[in-house]
Amino acid sequence: MTPELLDRLRPHAEVIHASPGEVIVWEGAEQTAIYLVIRGSLTVTLRVRGEMESVLGEIGPGGIFGELALIDEGPAAATVVADTTATLWRLESTAPVFTDKALVWALLQGLCAKVRSANHRLGEAVAWGLAATATTSAPGCPPRLRPYWARY
């Protein structure tokens, strides 16, 4: 995000100070804000089968999370926890600054990068599962995978 865009955000931001281990956002909770990391390091996780969690990534200074709050009113997609002492800007998704096309474009570009990364991780997880089970589908289930060249 450019310094000019940061200057536009600053007047609308609530400064949040987080301690190591503090949860900023819980997966599944109501999510109405976007966060910008000013200082510190955070970890993003997703529950898997209820009792496990998968680390989706780490966020450092300049990182943004919560962008989905701009698009829909769904719950938070992941849990975000401070790894270190952190300073964040919290911006309500209804803040008037989000009518700025350049700002929204920058946020959408960042969101696109996250979707591409998630697609890659999903493909890696499926490949790992196939290698671990030596199968392409569970017995009695329709096949979900096929050779890539089978489409052409």
C-alpha positions as CSV (number, residue, x, y, z in Angstrom):
1,M,0.0,0.0,0.0
2,T,1.4,3.4,-1.0
3,P,2.1,6.1,1.5
4,E,-0.6,8.2,0.0
5,L,-3.2,5.5,0.6
6,L,-2.0,5.1,4.2
7,D,-2.4,8.8,4.7
8,R,-6.0,8.5,3.6
9,L,-6.6,5.6,6.0
10,R,-5.0,7.1,9.1
11,P,-7.9,9.4,10.1
12,H,-10.4,6.5,10.0
13,A,-8.2,4.1,11.9
14,E,-8.6,2.9,15.5
15,V,-5.1,2.0,16.8
16,I,-5.0,-1.4,18.5
17,H,-2.2,-2.7,20.6
18,A,-1.9,-6.4,21.0
19,S,0.2,-8.6,23.2
20,P,1.8,-11.9,22.2
21,G,-0.9,-14.6,22.2
22,E,-3.8,-12.2,22.0
23,V,-6.5,-13.1,19.5
24,I,-7.4,-10.3,17.2
25,V,-10.1,-12.1,15.2
26,W,-11.8,-15.5,16.0
27,E,-12.7,-17.7,13.0
28,G,-16.5,-17.8,12.7
29,A,-17.0,-14.5,14.7
30,E,-18.8,-11.5,13.3
31,Q,-16.3,-9.6,11.2
32,T,-17.0,-5.9,10.3
33,A,-13.5,-4.5,10.2
34,I,-10.3,-4.5,8.2
35,Y,-6.9,-4.5,9.9
36,L,-3.6,-3.2,8.8
37,V,-0.5,-4.4,10.6
38,I,1.7,-1.4,11.5
39,R,4.2,-3.3,13.8
40,G,4.7,-6.9,14.9
41,S,3.9,-10.3,13.6
42,L,0.6,-12.3,13.5
43,T,-0.4,-15.8,12.6
44,V,-3.5,-16.8,10.6
45,T,-5.0,-20.2,11.4
46,L,-8.0,-22.2,10.3
47,R,-9.8,-25.0,12.3
48,V,-9.5,-28.4,10.7
49,R,-12.0,-31.1,11.9
50,G,-12.7,-29.1,15.0
51,E,-9.8,-30.1,17.1
52,M,-6.8,-29.2,14.9
53,E,-5.7,-26.0,13.3
54,S,-3.8,-25.3,10.1
55,V,-1.5,-22.3,9.8
56,L,-2.5,-20.4,6.7
57,G,0.3,-17.8,7.0
58,E,2.0,-15.1,8.9
59,I,1.3,-11.4,8.6
60,G,3.9,-8.7,9.2
61,P,4.1,-4.9,8.9
62,G,2.1,-3.7,5.9
63,G,0.0,-6.8,5.9
64,I,-3.8,-6.6,5.7
65,F,-6.5,-9.0,6.9
66,G,-10.3,-8.9,7.1
67,E,-10.9,-7.6,3.6
68,L,-13.9,-10.0,3.2
69,A,-15.8,-7.7,5.6
70,L,-15.9,-5.1,2.7
71,I,-17.6,-7.6,0.4
72,D,-20.1,-9.5,2.6
73,E,-21.4,-9.8,6.1
74,G,-20.2,-13.3,6.6
75,P,-18.2,-14.5,9.7
76,A,-14.4,-14.3,9.9
77,A,-12.8,-16.9,7.7
78,A,-9.8,-17.5,10.0
79,T,-8.4,-16.8,13.5
80,V,-5.6,-14.2,13.7
81,V,-3.3,-14.2,16.7
82,A,-0.5,-11.8,17.7
83,D,2.9,-13.6,17.8
84,T,4.7,-10.5,19.1
85,T,3.7,-7.2,20.5
86,A,1.8,-5.7,17.6
87,T,0.2,-2.4,16.6
88,L,-2.7,-2.5,14.2
89,W,-5.0,-0.1,12.5
90,R,-8.7,-1.2,12.7
91,L,-11.0,0.2,10.1
92,E,-14.7,-0.4,10.1
93,S,-15.8,-1.7,6.7
94,T,-18.4,1.1,6.5
95,A,-15.8,3.8,6.8
96,P,-16.3,6.4,4.1
97,V,-12.7,6.0,3.0
98,F,-13.7,2.7,1.3
99,T,-15.4,4.6,-1.5
100,D,-11.9,5.6,-2.7
101,K,-11.5,3.5,-5.9
102,A,-7.7,3.4,-5.6
103,L,-7.8,2.1,-2.1
104,V,-10.4,-0.6,-2.9
105,W,-8.4,-1.6,-6.0
106,A,-5.3,-2.0,-3.8
107,L,-7.3,-4.2,-1.3
108,L,-8.7,-6.3,-4.1
109,Q,-5.3,-6.9,-5.6
110,G,-4.1,-8.1,-2.2
111,L,-7.2,-10.3,-1.9
112,C,-6.5,-11.8,-5.3
113,A,-3.0,-12.7,-4.2
114,K,-4.4,-14.5,-1.2
115,V,-6.8,-16.5,-3.3
116,R,-4.0,-17.6,-5.6
117,S,-1.9,-18.7,-2.7
118,A,-4.9,-20.6,-1.2
119,N,-5.5,-22.4,-4.5
120,H,-1.8,-23.4,-4.6
121,R,-1.9,-24.7,-1.0
122,L,-5.1,-26.6,-1.7
123,G,-3.5,-28.3,-4.7
124,E,-0.5,-29.2,-2.6
125,A,-2.8,-30.7,0.1
126,V,-4.7,-32.7,-2.4
127,A,-1.5,-34.0,-3.9
128,W,-0.2,-34.9,-0.5
129,G,-3.5,-36.7,0.3
130,L,-3.3,-38.7,-2.9
131,A,0.3,-39.7,-2.3
132,A,-0.6,-40.7,1.3
133,T,-3.7,-42.8,0.3
134,A,-2.7,-43.8,-3.3
135,T,-6.3,-43.2,-4.4
136,T,-8.2,-40.5,-6.3
137,S,-11.6,-40.9,-4.6
138,A,-13.1,-42.7,-1.6
139,P,-15.1,-45.9,-2.2
140,G,-18.7,-45.2,-3.2
141,C,-18.0,-41.5,-3.9
142,P,-18.0,-40.0,-7.4
143,P,-14.5,-39.2,-8.7
144,R,-13.4,-35.7,-8.0
145,L,-10.1,-35.9,-9.7
146,R,-9.1,-36.9,-13.2
147,P,-6.0,-36.6,-15.3
148,Y,-5.5,-33.0,-16.5
149,W,-5.3,-34.1,-20.1
150,A,-8.7,-35.8,-19.9
151,R,-10.4,-32.5,-20.4
152,Y,-8.8,-31.9,-23.8
